Amino acid sequence: MKSTLNTITLCILSLSSSLVFAKPDMEVITVSSHINQFTLSTEQAKASVSLPDVSDWLLSVPGANANKNGQISGIAQYRGYYGDQVAVAIDGVKQIGAGPNAMDAPLSYVSPLLINSVDVYRGIAPVSSALDSFGGVVKVHQKRAADIDAGERNLALTGTYLSNYSGYNVSAVAGAGFDEFALNSYVALQNTDDYKDGDGREVHSSQVERLQYGVDVAYRQQASSAGLIWQRTDTKPTGTIALPMDIDYVESDRIKLDYQTQLNELALDAYIAYHTAEHGMDNYSQRGNANLQKHRYNTTDVENLSYLVAGKLAQWQFGLEGYVSEHGSRITNPNNAMFFVENFNQVEDNRHSIFTEWQSEANDFSQRVGARVKYNQADAGTVSSSMAMMNPHIKMLQQQFNNADRSVNDTTVDISYSGRAQHSERYSTEISFGLKQRAPSYQQRYLWLPMQATGGLADGKTYIGNIDLNAETAYQLNLAWHYQANGFSISPQVFYHQIDDYIQGTPSNNMAANMVGTMMGGEAPLQFNNIDAHLFGADVNLVWRLNNQWQLTGVVSYVTGEREDIDDDLYRIAPLNSRITAHYQVGDWHSQLTLSGYAKQTKVSELNNEKESAGYGILDWQLDYDVTAQLRVNFGVNNLLDKAYRPHLNGVNRAMGSEIMVGEGVPEVGRNVFVGFNMSL
C-alpha cells in the first residue's frame, strides 16, 4: 500500500501545483458537490448541539435514521440501507473508521458543536455526490476558515450541561480573515457519565469522553483558493453497550489539502486527504467480566489516502475520485501472553473511479443524468492465531484462508437519471431511476474466524467472510411530488429498490467454521453470502408557516425490506415513524416542541434472532433566548415525560454488571434537562 499511497500523492500534488500558478485575473469560484443540484436533492438535518452523537441529527430527515450501538457509535441508516451502504463524507471526504465493528463510526469523527450543516441526499443520490452512492449520501460540512471574510473575526465559546448524563459539552473557536488568508482553530470536549433510562435504571457502559481539536488555513487569490486542515480526534474510555467490547481509545489524525480555481469557462476542484487512526478496545475494563481467560483486548488501525479532481464546464461535471486504505486488527489477552488472533492483517481496500454528469433545463423541465465507473481492488495478508496449535478446526480455517487467492478486483457501475417537471409555480413532480453497485466491505470478504467484527450489525451472532462475494446491484425507482402555497409546502416520495446479490448472513456450510462457532458461541456462525432482496416505502416532508410567530414542520417515514431467498424480513429496519415540531418565535425568544412517534416493529429477521419492539412517543422541548447579539442561552428537556422506551434500531445490551439485562434491548435516555450558551465576540 505504501507505494500506492506515494504514487497517488505525487500525482495529486503535481496537478495541484500546476493549478496554483493559474492566471490570477479570473473570478473566484468554488466547485463543490452541490453545483446545480435540483431543489429537491437534499434535506438538511437539524438537531440540538447538546446531543453527543451526530447520527441523532438524521432523525429529522425523511427516510433517515440511526443504528445506535453506543452514545457516539451511531451508524447512518437511509431507507433501510446502513453501514457501508450509506456514504458518509466530512467536508467532502469519505470517512473510514479504524474499528471493524464501527465503534468509531464515520459520524463519530465530527463534533456536533463544530458543524455548519448536515445534508442528506433525498431519493436517488446523483453519481457526482459520492464515490459509492449505493444506499444514500450524508455530507457533513464543518465551519471552515474559507468561510471567514476579510476583516472578520470569529471568536466563539459554546457550552452545554446535561443533567441525566452528569456531563457537559464545551467548545471554543478562534479565527480571523485577512485579504488573502484566513485562519480558524477549534477545540471541543465531550465528557458524560452513564445515563439513566425512563425507569431510573443506570445504563452501564454508556459514558463518553472525547476531545477533538484542529487548525484550518485558507489562502485565496482573485481566481483561486486553497485550504489546509488538520483535525485530531482523541477518544478516551467510552461505552459501546451493544457491542462485544467498549472503546479504550481512538487516536486519529485527518489532514486535507484542497484547491479550487477557474480556468476560462472551466471550474476545477481538487483535494488530497490523509487519515490515520489507531483504536483500542476491550471487554473487561468498563463492563463486568470475571473470567480472566476470556478477557480480550483488540488493537486496530487504518491508514487511508483519498483524492478528488473534478471539473465543471457549462452543463457538464466530470472527475476522478478514489481512495486507498489499509486495515489491521489483532486480538490479545492481557492475562495470557501466548494468546493472540490476527483478525485482519494488511487488508487493502482500494477504490478508484471516473464519473461524468450532465444537467439541462428547458422551459419547465430539467433533467440530470450521470454515470460513474469504479475499479475496486481488495487484498489481505496471511493470518494466524495461537489457538490453531490446539484446535484443528481453527488451524483448518487458518490454512483455508492463507491458501486462498485473496486478491480480488471488481469493476462496478453507477448510473442515475432524474427528470423534474415544473407544472406551475406551486406544483412539480420528479421521477428518478438508478442502477447502483457496491463492492463488499473488507469485513464481509476477509473475516476468516467466526467473530462479531461485522461493521456494527450488533446481532450477537458470529460471522465468517466470503472472499468470492459479488458486488451488490440495486435497481432503484423514485417518484417525488412537491407542492407549496401560502407558507405551506409538502414533499412526498415513494420508492422501490430491487437488490440483486444483496450481502446478508446465511447459515454457513463450512464444517470447520461451524465447529469453531459452536465451541465459542454456542451456535454455528453465519457466512456473508449473496441473496436477492427488495426495499420499498415512502416518506413525506412538510412545512407550514401559520404566521410570523408560528411554524410547523413534520416528517413521516416508512420502509420495509424483505429477502427473496427465504420468507424473512431484512434485519434492523426502522418502523413507521413521524416527527412533528412546533416552532414559536417572538422577539429574541424562540421555542420549539417536538413530538416523535414510532410504531411497533413486527417485521423482524428471524434468522438474526431480531426481537419485535413496541411503539412509543416522546416529547422534546427547547427554549432559546438572545440576551445580546453576541450571547444566546438555551434551556431544554429531552424526553420531557420521562418515557421508558427502546428504539428498534438500538442494539441489545452486551455488558454485564448493569441494571439492564444482557440481551435486553438498549433503552434510550430518560428525562434529560440541559442548559447551555453560545457566545461570540
Disulfide bonds with the S-S distance in Angstrom:
none
